[in-house]
Amino acid sequence: MLRFKQFIIEAGIRRGLPHVSTMHHDDFHNLIHTGKIDLHHQTEKTDGFTHEFGHDEHGFYSQSSASGNERMRSSKDFHDRVKRREKESGKPGNYNAAKAFGEIHDHLANNQKLQAHLRDQYKKHGHARVKGEVFHKPDGKPGNKKGEIKFVGTSYRTDHMASVGKYVIHSKLPENQHNDVHHFIHHLSDHAYNFDTDHVDHNHHPNSTRIDVSTEKTEHDKLNHDLIRTRKTKTNKEEKEAEHEKLSKIQRTVSDKIDKHMKKLGTAPKWGSGTEGMVLHPPEKSKQPRFKVTSDAFRKFKKETKK
């Protein structure tokens, strides 16, 4: 069973996420403005390499945190970019990352079924894209249990991976809405990488995944929102800080409610003995922002890493 602690709003692609205490005022308003929070749409947060691949007018490409916004056409491109950035910045480049992403690129490029699928999608719909995270075995460390391997701070079983690793497609990202994830899993996996989805199956009734925050909404409505949104000056400094403290208190209360409720749901880790946490996605046509619930174990890992 997962043990969750605190929640944070997701900014960007699942990285660099601010803590709830620094959540933007408008985001928090959208989270609680209906007086309830829906936790029904869950995906598991992965602890691998953030990655994208696809097919455009120039053919197959891949992108990663080691390539910025550049689309890499070969494994050599990753190495060349690090070398170029090294000269531009005067700082040592991360050639290990370039090597890893180059290997991932080559394995995906050599998957003929995958390449045929991407070419077909490009002909039908234009730019074909897939976004997710990669569990790349060569870059893992010994796991917490026998038969597991650790990526960053989370330990995963290896028996559900192919020989080199696993590619987890983030099912709720807009870039993946036209991708049939099950087709990737059952027809496009190969000996090197198998595809998977971060979707979490559960049998909870919708009402059991809703949290009542009507009391917190009432308290939030009483705040001086105009003052919170204004810049801090010498004349309003104390009043503004007092309003922010009230806001933080409400945020902490909501955070504790989500933490308690997630533990009660008892969702189990999908791929091993550990998990980074869960991403909670908004219901369709809802203002509720996407946010993340981190596991106690991952928070401990982050705290120890910081020290």
C-alpha positions as semicolon CSV with decimal commas, in nm:
position;residue;x (nm);y (nm);z (nm)
1;M;0,000;0,000;0,000
2;L;0,124;0,351;-0,082
3;R;0,189;0,606;0,186
4;F;0,127;0,956;0,055
5;K;0,234;1,286;0,201
6;Q;0,141;1,634;0,081
7;F;0,047;1,736;-0,270
8;I;0,194;1,973;-0,523
9;I;0,062;2,129;-0,840
10;E;0,219;2,000;-1,158
11;A;0,399;2,259;-1,368
12;G;0,536;2,168;-1,708
13;I;0,605;1,804;-1,785
14;R;0,612;1,639;-1,444
15;R;0,937;1,801;-1,334
16;G;1,033;2,098;-1,116
17;L;0,701;2,092;-0,930
18;P;0,643;2,354;-0,658
19;H;0,528;2,258;-0,311
20;V;0,170;2,330;-0,211
21;S;0,283;2,614;0,015
22;T;0,414;2,797;-0,291
23;M;0,118;2,710;-0,513
24;H;-0,006;3,001;-0,719
25;H;-0,313;3,162;-0,565
26;D;-0,524;3,120;-0,882
27;D;-0,432;2,751;-0,914
28;F;-0,544;2,686;-0,559
29;H;-0,869;2,871;-0,624
30;N;-0,937;2,646;-0,924
31;L;-0,857;2,340;-0,713
32;I;-1,120;2,408;-0,447
33;H;-1,367;2,645;-0,615
34;T;-1,644;2,381;-0,640
35;G;-1,606;2,276;-0,276
36;K;-1,482;1,929;-0,374
37;I;-1,172;1,773;-0,528
38;D;-1,196;1,477;-0,766
39;L;-0,921;1,216;-0,730
40;H;-1,072;0,961;-0,969
41;H;-0,836;1,015;-1,264
42;Q;-0,503;0,875;-1,144
43;T;-0,180;0,785;-1,318
44;E;0,137;0,661;-1,153
45;K;0,429;0,905;-1,142
46;T;0,735;0,749;-1,302
47;D;1,094;0,798;-1,193
48;G;1,275;0,743;-1,524
49;F;1,410;0,961;-1,807
50;T;1,164;1,216;-1,951
51;H;1,148;1,146;-2,323
52;E;0,971;1,209;-2,654
53;F;0,997;1,046;-2,993
54;G;0,807;1,077;-3,318
55;H;0,804;1,123;-3,692
56;D;0,792;1,459;-3,873
57;E;0,867;1,581;-4,226
58;H;1,232;1,482;-4,181
59;G;1,163;1,134;-4,046
60;F;1,219;0,973;-3,706
61;Y;1,349;1,179;-3,413
62;S;1,382;1,164;-3,037
63;Q;1,413;1,430;-2,767
64;S;1,514;1,428;-2,402
65;S;1,639;1,647;-2,121
66;A;1,980;1,609;-2,289
67;S;1,859;1,758;-2,616
68;G;1,653;2,058;-2,515
69;N;1,410;2,151;-2,790
70;E;1,628;1,995;-3,060
71;R;1,503;1,687;-3,241
72;M;1,778;1,428;-3,259
73;R;1,805;1,220;-3,577
74;S;2,083;0,988;-3,464
75;S;2,260;0,879;-3,147
76;K;2,560;1,089;-3,251
77;D;2,346;1,404;-3,236
78;F;2,321;1,373;-2,856
79;H;2,700;1,355;-2,820
80;D;2,752;1,646;-3,061
81;R;2,504;1,865;-2,874
82;V;2,679;1,808;-2,540
83;K;3,012;1,890;-2,701
84;R;2,871;2,208;-2,854
85;R;2,704;2,316;-2,529
86;E;3,028;2,246;-2,344
87;K;3,212;2,495;-2,564
88;E;2,933;2,753;-2,535
89;S;2,905;2,738;-2,155
90;G;3,261;2,652;-2,059
91;K;3,122;2,386;-1,823
92;P;3,177;2,007;-1,839
93;G;2,908;1,827;-2,037
94;N;2,715;1,519;-1,932
95;Y;2,836;1,262;-2,186
96;N;2,689;0,975;-1,982
97;A;2,340;1,114;-2,037
98;A;2,414;1,168;-2,405
99;K;2,528;0,805;-2,432
100;A;2,214;0,676;-2,260
101;F;1,977;0,880;-2,476
102;G;2,173;0,785;-2,786
103;E;2,127;0,416;-2,700
104;I;1,755;0,467;-2,642
105;H;1,729;0,645;-2,978
106;D;1,902;0,359;-3,158
107;H;1,683;0,091;-3,001
108;L;1,364;0,277;-3,095
109;A;1,498;0,347;-3,445
110;N;1,572;-0,025;-3,492
111;N;1,219;-0,129;-3,394
112;Q;1,081;-0,181;-3,744
113;K;0,719;-0,231;-3,633
114;L;0,733;0,095;-3,439
115;Q;0,890;0,283;-3,730
116;A;0,626;0,155;-3,973
117;H;0,351;0,265;-3,731
118;L;0,499;0,615;-3,694
119;R;0,535;0,656;-4,071
120;D;0,174;0,549;-4,118
121;Q;0,051;0,793;-3,853
122;Y;0,251;1,075;-4,013
123;K;0,095;1,006;-4,354
124;K;-0,255;1,006;-4,203
125;H;-0,236;1,285;-3,946
126;G;0,092;1,473;-3,987
127;H;0,342;1,507;-3,703
128;A;0,331;1,187;-3,494
129;R;0,444;1,227;-3,130
130;V;0,479;1,002;-2,825
131;K;0,571;1,137;-2,480
132;G;0,664;0,945;-2,169
133;E;0,949;0,825;-1,951
134;V;1,206;0,553;-2,004
135;F;1,333;0,295;-1,758
136;H;1,680;0,233;-1,908
137;K;1,832;-0,069;-1,731
138;P;2,200;0,015;-1,797
139;D;2,156;0,335;-1,594
140;G;1,978;0,170;-1,300
141;K;2,122;0,088;-0,959
142;P;2,058;-0,208;-0,728
143;G;1,697;-0,202;-0,611
144;N;1,548;-0,226;-0,264
145;K;1,454;-0,590;-0,319
146;K;1,586;-0,888;-0,513
147;G;1,476;-0,869;-0,875
148;E;1,440;-0,491;-0,866
149;I;1,639;-0,203;-1,009
150;K;1,639;0,157;-0,889
151;F;1,602;0,466;-1,109
152;V;1,664;0,797;-0,924
153;G;1,493;0,713;-0,592
154;T;1,237;0,448;-0,681
155;S;1,282;0,069;-0,699
156;Y;1,109;-0,124;-0,981
157;R;1,080;-0,494;-1,069
158;T;1,273;-0,601;-1,377
159;D;1,045;-0,892;-1,469
160;H;0,800;-0,656;-1,640
161;M;1,073;-0,492;-1,852
162;A;1,227;-0,603;-2,180
163;S;1,602;-0,672;-2,211
164;V;1,703;-0,303;-2,210
165;G;1,406;-0,147;-2,034
166;K;1,052;-0,012;-2,051
167;Y;0,890;0,292;-2,214
168;V;0,596;0,428;-2,014
169;I;0,359;0,640;-2,224
170;H;0,194;0,916;-2,022
171;S;-0,167;0,847;-2,107
172;K;-0,313;1,182;-1,999
173;L;-0,074;1,414;-2,183
174;P;-0,237;1,603;-2,475
175;E;0,043;1,487;-2,707
176;N;-0,065;1,126;-2,651
177;Q;-0,441;1,162;-2,694
178;H;-0,426;1,026;-3,049
179;N;-0,202;0,732;-2,955
180;D;-0,360;0,394;-2,895
181;V;-0,153;0,294;-2,593
182;H;-0,279;-0,064;-2,601
183;H;-0,162;-0,097;-2,961
184;F;0,185;0,013;-2,850
185;I;0,181;-0,236;-2,561
186;H;0,058;-0,541;-2,751
187;H;0,192;-0,483;-3,103
188;L;0,487;-0,243;-3,099
189;S;0,693;-0,368;-2,802
190;D;1,011;-0,555;-2,895
191;H;1,297;-0,746;-2,731
192;A;1,475;-0,425;-2,623
193;Y;1,189;-0,208;-2,495
194;N;0,831;-0,291;-2,410
195;F;0,568;-0,020;-2,392
196;D;0,338;0,041;-2,097
197;T;0,090;0,299;-1,971
198;D;0,092;0,496;-1,647
199;H;-0,285;0,455;-1,615
200;V;-0,395;0,311;-1,279
201;D;-0,690;0,073;-1,278
202;H;-0,906;0,083;-0,967
203;N;-1,258;-0,013;-0,871
204;H;-1,334;0,286;-0,651
205;H;-1,679;0,437;-0,679
206;P;-1,657;0,799;-0,801
207;N;-1,799;0,924;-0,471
208;S;-1,515;0,753;-0,283
209;T;-1,259;0,958;-0,474
210;R;-1,410;1,296;-0,398
211;I;-1,290;1,511;-0,110
212;D;-1,518;1,763;0,057
213;V;-1,334;2,096;0,087
214;S;-1,644;2,315;0,126
215;T;-1,525;2,445;0,464
216;E;-1,187;2,540;0,318
217;K;-1,360;2,704;0,021
218;T;-1,569;2,918;0,257
219;E;-1,255;3,028;0,443
220;H;-1,077;3,090;0,114
221;D;-1,363;3,311;-0,010
222;K;-1,316;3,537;0,295
223;L;-0,955;3,621;0,200
224;N;-0,861;3,958;0,054
225;H;-0,777;3,823;-0,292
226;D;-0,701;4,165;-0,440
227;L;-0,439;4,221;-0,170
228;I;-0,287;3,875;-0,227
229;R;-0,253;3,950;-0,599
230;T;-0,092;4,293;-0,551
231;R;0,280;4,354;-0,513
232;K;0,417;4,388;-0,162
233;T;0,495;4,747;-0,066
234;K;0,597;4,924;0,255
235;T;0,235;5,027;0,315
236;N;0,072;4,686;0,270
237;K;0,354;4,453;0,376
238;E;0,209;4,333;0,709
239;E;-0,147;4,300;0,580
240;K;-0,033;4,109;0,272
241;E;0,181;3,870;0,478
242;A;-0,114;3,808;0,712
243;E;-0,338;3,716;0,415
244;H;-0,072;3,485;0,275
245;E;-0,042;3,311;0,611
246;K;-0,419;3,253;0,613
247;L;-0,393;3,114;0,259
248;S;-0,105;2,885;0,356
249;K;-0,303;2,751;0,650
250;I;-0,596;2,663;0,422
251;Q;-0,358;2,499;0,175
252;R;-0,202;2,286;0,449
253;T;-0,546;2,172;0,564
254;V;-0,645;2,071;0,209
255;S;-0,309;1,898;0,166
256;D;-0,363;1,692;0,480
257;K;-0,711;1,593;0,363
258;I;-0,574;1,469;0,029
259;D;-0,293;1,283;0,203
260;K;-0,536;1,107;0,438
261;H;-0,780;1,024;0,160
262;M;-0,515;0,879;-0,072
263;K;-0,388;0,652;0,204
264;K;-0,745;0,533;0,263
265;L;-0,784;0,443;-0,107
266;G;-0,485;0,211;-0,071
267;T;-0,366;0,221;-0,434
268;A;-0,071;-0,017;-0,476
269;P;0,249;0,063;-0,672
270;K;0,217;-0,056;-1,030
271;W;0,571;-0,165;-1,115
272;G;0,754;-0,258;-0,795
273;S;0,795;-0,215;-0,422
274;G;0,827;0,162;-0,452
275;T;0,667;0,456;-0,630
276;E;0,735;0,825;-0,667
277;G;0,365;0,890;-0,623
278;M;0,048;0,956;-0,821
279;V;-0,056;1,229;-1,062
280;L;-0,419;1,334;-1,021
281;H;-0,575;1,463;-1,341
282;P;-0,876;1,694;-1,367
283;P;-1,213;1,561;-1,482
284;E;-1,312;1,662;-1,836
285;K;-1,411;2,030;-1,871
286;S;-1,304;2,098;-1,513
287;K;-1,096;2,394;-1,394
288;Q;-0,927;2,169;-1,140
289;P;-0,551;2,175;-1,208
290;R;-0,336;1,865;-1,246
291;F;-0,145;1,791;-0,926
292;K;0,084;1,531;-0,778
293;V;0,075;1,332;-0,455
294;T;0,420;1,211;-0,354
295;S;0,490;0,897;-0,154
296;D;0,648;0,913;0,192
297;A;0,945;0,708;0,067
298;F;1,014;0,947;-0,220
299;R;0,986;1,251;0,006
300;K;1,238;1,088;0,241
301;F;1,469;1,022;-0,054
302;K;1,445;1,387;-0,168
303;K;1,512;1,511;0,184
304;E;1,820;1,288;0,223
305;T;1,946;1,386;-0,123
306;K;1,913;1,753;-0,034
307;K;2,119;1,700;0,280
